[in-house]
Amino acid sequence: MKKVILVDDEMFARKGLVGLIPWEKHGFEVVGEAEDGEEALALIEQIEPDLVITDIRMPVLDGLELIQAVQARQGKAIRFIIISGYNDFKYAQQAVRYGVQDYLLKPIDEDELVESLVRIGELLRSEQPRSAECKNAFLQEN
């Protein structure tokens, strides 16, 4: 199971996402929630999720600042999906620069989010054998 953290300053949005998607059916498990980017950053460092689904506009540390901070601190590549109530090209453009996997508009369309999860799940599975091969090669060398 791939680990997911949900980050949104609106509790009902987080709870709605938890109930909207059959996470386990798609190989994911929601392992944590945060209400702002600062809380999420601490949670990400503790849990080391495979995927973070974050709102873009939040107090303290917004979604883009969160992504930038995670990328600066983490060695492991964490995947991100941004959810936003703002259909603003500037935000989407910045998200692309940060390598975000998807940018979804609120209200979240279940099918659109599931498609994104399936795509990210396939990407994570395809990367796993390579990281296992690298680990095995490293162990054999030492």
N, C-alpha and C positions, 0 to 999 in steps of 0.2 A: 504494500500500500504506500502510495506517495503522500507525503505530509503537506497540508495546506493551512495557511494562516489567513484569516479574514481581517481586514483593517478598514474600519469606517467609523466616523464619529457618531453616526446614527445607529443606536442599538437595534432598532427595528429593521434596518437595512441588513445588518449582520445576521440577525435571527431569520430574516426572510430568505437570505442566501442559503443558510444552513438547511432550511426546510424545502427550498425550491428544487434542489438538485439531488438526485440519487448518487451521492458522492462515491460510495463504495462500489456501485455498479460500474463506475468508470475508473476504478483503481485509485481513488483518492480518499483521504480521511481528514476532516477538519480537526486539527489538533490544538488550535488556539485562536483567540480573537483579541483585537486591540482597538481602542477607540481613538488613538492618534498615532502619528508616526513615531514619536519618541517611545511610547509604550511598545509599539510594534518592533522597533529596533532592538530593544532589550529581549523581547520574546523570540525574535529571529536568531539572535546570538545564542540563546538558550536552547531552542528547539531544532535549529538548522532545518527549516522546511525545504521542500522541493519547489513549492509554488506559494507566492503571496498574491492575494487578490486585494487590491487597495483602492480606496477612494482617492481622488486627486486633490480635493479641497478639504483640508482638515486643520484644526488648530495645532499649535506648537510646531509640528513638522509635517508638511504636506506630502502627498504621495510621491511627487517627483523628487523632493528632497530626501525622502526615505529611500527611494531606489538608489539615488546617488550615494547616500551614506552606506548602504549595504554593499554596493559594488566597490566602494573604497576600502571597506573593512573585511569583507568575506573573501576567502580564497575559492570557495565553492560557488559555482554558478547557480544562483537561485533565479527561477523564472518568475515573471511578474505579469499580471493582468491588471490593467487600470479600469476602474469603473467610474463614470463621471456623469453628472447632470449637465455638463457643459460641452456643447458641440463646438469646441473652439479649436481651430486648426493649430494655433500656437501650442496648446497643450499636447495635441496628438503628435506634432512635429518633434517636440522635446522628448516625448515618450519613445519615439522611433530612435532618436539619438542614443537613448539609454538602453536600447535593445529590448524593450518591452514586447512580450509575446502578443498581446492584444489590447485594444482600447474599446471598451464597450460602454454604450450610453445607457443611463438610467431612464426609465425603468428597465431593468435587466430582462432580456428575452431569454427564457429557459433554453430554447434550442440553440441560440447563438452561444450561450455560455457552455453548453454541453459540447458543441462543435469545437470550441476553443480548448476545453479540457481533453477531448479525444486527441486533438493535434499535439498538445503539450505532453500528454501521456505517451504518445508514440515517440516523440522527440526524446523524452527522458529514458524510455526503454532502449532506444537505439544508442544512446550515450552510455548506458550502463555497461554493456559488454566491453566497450573501449576502455572505460575506467578500470574494469576488472582486469583486462589484459595488461594495462600499464602497471597496476599493482602487482600482478604476478611477475611481470618482467623485472620490476624493482626488487621483489623478494628473491628472485633467482640470482640477480646480480650481487646481492648482499648476503 
